[in-house]
Amino acid sequence: MDLKIAARMTAVLALGAAMTAAFMALRGDGSQDASSPRSAHPGGEPASIELARCRDIGMAAIDDDACRKAWAENRRRFLRPSRPVAPNAAPSTEKDSSRMLPLQPPKPSPAEDRLHPETVAP
């Protein structure tokens, strides 16, 4: 019985390895990236080439003026608000009393006093 289980496990592993190999073969060697055109050329900007160069040169990019300019432009592009920001409006000094609770409970009218006199427990 153990031999059957081992044979089945081996068959499943071989099938998985074959499917993985077939997937990798169909996918290609990686030089042809299947990414979207937007990620390949975001916004059609030529700065992506400069950013890639700065990434490839490593720590030397810190001292490179072209890399600093490319990073500043990239930050400006991504951190810029998508819509113009309106200046903060001055807060209103008036309070909307329609939503406020009264501070004191309303006093009953004299007619209500006669109908419901207050009783005090002895």
VOBA-1610 file (N, C-alpha, C; in pm, whole numbers, padded with zeros to 5 digits, always signed):
BEGIN
Met+00082-00118+00000Met+00000+00000+00000Met+00087+00125+00000Asp+00197+00125+00072Asp+00285+00240+00075Asp+00350+00264-00060Leu+00372+00160-00136Leu+00432+00173-00268Leu+00338+00248-00363Lys+00208+00223-00349Lys+00110+00292-00433Lys+00108+00442-00402Ile+00114+00475-00274Ile+00112+00616-00233Ile+00237+00687-00283Ala+00352+00622-00272Ala+00477+00681-00319Ala+00474+00700-00470Ala+00418+00604-00542Ala+00409+00615-00688Ala+00316+00731-00728Arg+00205+00747-00657Arg+00113+00856-00687Arg+00177+00991-00658Met+00248+01000-00546Met+00314+01126-00512Met+00420+01161-00615Thr+00494+01061-00661Thr+00596+01084-00763Thr+00531+01131-00893Ala+00419+01070-00930Ala+00350+01109-01052Ala+00298+01253-01042Val+00244+01289-00927Val+00194+01425-00910Val+00308+01526-00917Leu+00419+01497-00853Leu+00535+01587-00858Leu+00590+01599-01000Ala+00597+01489-01073Ala+00646+01493-01210Ala+00552+01575-01299Leu+00422+01557-01278Leu+00326+01634-01355Leu+00338+01784-01325Gly+00357+01818-01198Gly+00375+01958-01160Gly+00501+02017-01221Ala+00611+01940-01220Ala+00736+01988-01279Ala+00721+02006-01430Ala+00649+01915-01496Ala+00628+01926-01640Ala+00543+02049-01673Met+00441+02076-01592Met+00356+02192-01618Met+00435+02322-01595Thr+00520+02323-01494Thr+00601+02441-01467Thr+00698+02466-01582Ala+00762+02359-01631Ala+00855+02373-01742Ala+00783+02422-01868Ala+00664+02371-01894Ala+00588+02413-02011Ala+00547+02560-02000Phe+00506+02601-01882Phe+00469+02740-01861Phe+00587+02833-01884Met+00703+02795-01831Met+00822+02878-01848Met+00866+02883-01994Ala+00851+02774-02066Ala+00889+02771-02207Ala+00796+02859-02290Leu+00668+02857-02257Leu+00574+02939-02331Leu+00587+03087-02296Arg+00629+03114-02178Arg+00645+03251-02133Arg+00763+03319-02202Gly+00866+03249-02228Gly+00981+03305-02296Gly+01100+03313-02202Asp+01209+03373-02251Asp+01332+03379-02173Asp+01337+03501-02082Gly+01235+03585-02082Gly+01230+03700-01994Gly+01267+03829-02063Ser+01330+03823-02182Ser+01365+03946-02252Ser+01240+04012-02309Gln+01139+03933-02340Gln+01013+03987-02389Gln+00917+03991-02271Asp+00916+04102-02202Asp+00833+04116-02084Asp+00687+04130-02127Ala+00600+04061-02058Ala+00458+04064-02090Ala+00386+04175-02017Ser+00457+04278-01975Ser+00394+04387-01901Ser+00315+04476-01996Ser+00230+04558-01939Ser+00145+04645-02019Ser+00228+04757-02081Pro+00181+04816-02189Pro+00254+04927-02250Pro+00267+05046-02156Arg+00171+05064-02067Arg+00177+05177-01974Arg+00298+05165-01882Ser+00326+05044-01833Ser+00440+05029-01743Ser+00572+05032-01820Ala+00569+04996-01947Ala+00691+05001-02026Ala+00729+05147-02057His+00630+05230-02085His+00653+05371-02115His+00549+05453-02040Pro+00564+05472-01909Pro+00461+05544-01835Pro+00453+05690-01879Gly+00343+05723-01940Gly+00321+05860-01983Gly+00408+05899-02101Gly+00480+05805-02160Gly+00568+05836-02271Gly+00686+05920-02229Glu+00725+05912-02105Glu+00832+05998-02055Glu+00970+05939-02082Pro+01064+06018-02128Pro+01200+05970-02149Pro+01279+05960-02020Ala+01224+06015-01908Ala+01297+06012-01781Ala+01311+05871-01726Ser+01228+05778-01772Ser+01237+05641-01720Ser+01371+05579-01756Ile+01426+05617-01870Ile+01558+05566-01909Ile+01664+05619-01813Glu+01652+05746-01778Glu+01747+05807-01685Glu+01734+05746-01546Leu+01611+05721-01502Leu+01591+05658-01372Leu+01648+05517-01370Ala+01633+05445-01480Ala+01690+05310-01488Ala+01842+05316-01484Arg+01901+05415-01551Arg+02046+05430-01548Arg+02094+05459-01406Cys+02022+05546-01337Cys+02060+05580-01199Cys+02047+05458-01108Arg+01946+05377-01131Arg+01929+05256-01052Arg+02045+05160-01076Asp+02089+05151-01202Asp+02194+05056-01237Asp+02331+05096-01186Ile+02357+05227-01170Ile+02492+05266-01126Ile+02507+05260-00975Gly+02397+05240-00904Gly+02404+05215-00760Gly+02433+05341-00680Met+02525+05328-00583Met+02554+05438-00490Met+02619+05557-00558Ala+02679+05539-00673Ala+02740+05651-00745Ala+02634+05749-00793Ala+02508+05707-00796Ala+02401+05795-00841Ala+02377+05909-00745Ile+02419+05894-00619Ile+02399+06000-00520Ile+02475+06126-00561Asp+02592+06110-00619Asp+02674+06224-00658Asp+02648+06271-00802Asp+02564+06202-00875Asp+02538+06235-01015Asp+02427+06340-01024Asp+02457+06455-01087Asp+02359+06564-01100Asp+02239+06523-01184Ala+02262+06445-01289Ala+02151+06403-01376Ala+02055+06314-01298Cys+02109+06231-01211Cys+02022+06144-01130Cys+01942+06226-01030Arg+02004+06325-00970Arg+01932+06410-00877Arg+01817+06482-00946Lys+01843+06532-01068Lys+01737+06600-01143Lys+01625+06504-01180Ala+01661+06383-01220Ala+01560+06283-01257Ala+01476+06244-01136Trp+01539+06230-01021Trp+01465+06195-00899Trp+01372+06309-00858Ala+01420+06432-00868Ala+01336+06547-00832Ala+01215+06556-00924Glu+01236+06535-01053Glu+01125+06539-01149Glu+01027+06425-01121Asn+01078+06309-01088Asn+00992+06195-01058Asn+00910+06220-00932Arg+00971+06278-00831Arg+00896+06312-00709Arg+00790+06417-00739Arg+00827+06517-00818Arg+00731+06621-00851Arg+00612+06563-00927Arg+00640+06472-01017Arg+00534+06413-01098Arg+00440+06328-01014Phe+00494+06252-00921Phe+00408+06163-00843Phe+00344+06231-00724Leu+00406+06333-00669Leu+00351+06397-00550Leu+00265+06518-00583Arg+00257+06555-00709Arg+00174+06668-00750Arg+00027+06627-00734Pro-00055+06715-00677Pro-00196+06681-00662Pro-00262+06670-00799Ser-00356+06577-00811Ser-00422+06555-00940Ser-00519+06667-00974Arg-00570+06736-00874Arg-00660+06848-00899Arg-00611+06966-00816Pro-00639+07086-00861Pro-00591+07202-00786Pro-00653+07206-00647Val-00573+07241-00552Val-00618+07247-00413Val-00667+07387-00384Ala-00791+07398-00339Ala-00847+07528-00305Ala-00794+07569-00169Pro-00768+07698-00151Pro-00723+07742-00018Pro-00832+07716+00085Asn-00790+07699+00207Asn-00887+07671+00313Asn-00982+07789+00330Ala-01108+07757+00336Ala-01209+07861+00355Ala-01209+07902+00501Ala-01237+08028+00524Ala-01243+08077+00662Ala-01360+08011+00732Pro-01339+07962+00853Pro-01450+07897+00922Pro-01559+07997+00958Ser-01679+07952+00950Ser-01792+08038+00980Ser-01800+08061+01131Thr-01829+08185+01170Thr-01840+08215+01313Thr-01982+08191+01363Glu-02077+08177+01271Glu-02214+08150+01311Glu-02230+08001+01336Lys-02312+07972+01436Lys-02341+07833+01467Lys-02479+07799+01413Asp-02490+07681+01361Asp-02619+07635+01312Asp-02700+07587+01431Ser-02791+07669+01476Ser-02868+07635+01596Ser-02977+07533+01569Ser-03005+07502+01444Ser-03111+07407+01415Ser-03072+07264+01456Arg-02943+07237+01465Arg-02900+07102+01501Arg-02854+07092+01646Met-02855+07202+01717Met-02805+07201+01854Met-02916+07164+01952Leu-02879+07093+02056Leu-02974+07058+02160Leu-02989+07177+02254Pro-03106+07196+02309Pro-03122+07308+02402Pro-03044+07281+02530Leu-02993+07388+02590Leu-02917+07375+02712Leu-03008+07349+02832Gln-03122+07412+02835Gln-03217+07395+02944Gln-03342+07327+02889Pro-03401+07238+02966Pro-03527+07181+02918Pro-03632+07291+02912Pro-03718+07285+02815Pro-03818+07391+02803Pro-03910+07393+02925Lys-03946+07513+02968Lys-04036+07527+03082Lys-04178+07497+03036Pro-04250+07420+03116Pro-04388+07391+03076Pro-04474+07516+03086Ser-04569+07520+03001Ser-04662+07635+03003Ser-04749+07625+03127Pro-04810+07735+03167Pro-04896+07730+03286Pro-05010+07630+03272Ala-05059+07610+03150Ala-05167+07513+03131Ala-05118+07371+03159Glu-04997+07341+03119Glu-04941+07208+03145Glu-04913+07189+03292Asp-04876+07299+03363Asp-04851+07290+03507Asp-04977+07246+03581Arg-05092+07296+03538Arg-05216+07260+03605Arg-05256+07117+03576Leu-05223+07069+03452Leu-05262+06932+03416Leu-05170+06829+03481His-05042+06860+03493His-04945+06766+03549His-04867+06832+03662Pro-04926+06846+03774Pro-04851+06909+03882Pro-04740+06814+03931Glu-04632+06877+03973Glu-04519+06795+04022Glu-04558+06737+04157Thr-04527+06612+04171Thr-04553+06550+04300Thr-04421+06521+04366Val-04416+06543+04491Val-04294+06520+04568Val-04320+06402+04659Ala-04230+06309+04657Ala-04248+06192+04742Ala-04223+06230+04887Pro-04304+06178+04979Pro-04285+06215+05120Pro-04161+06158+05181
//
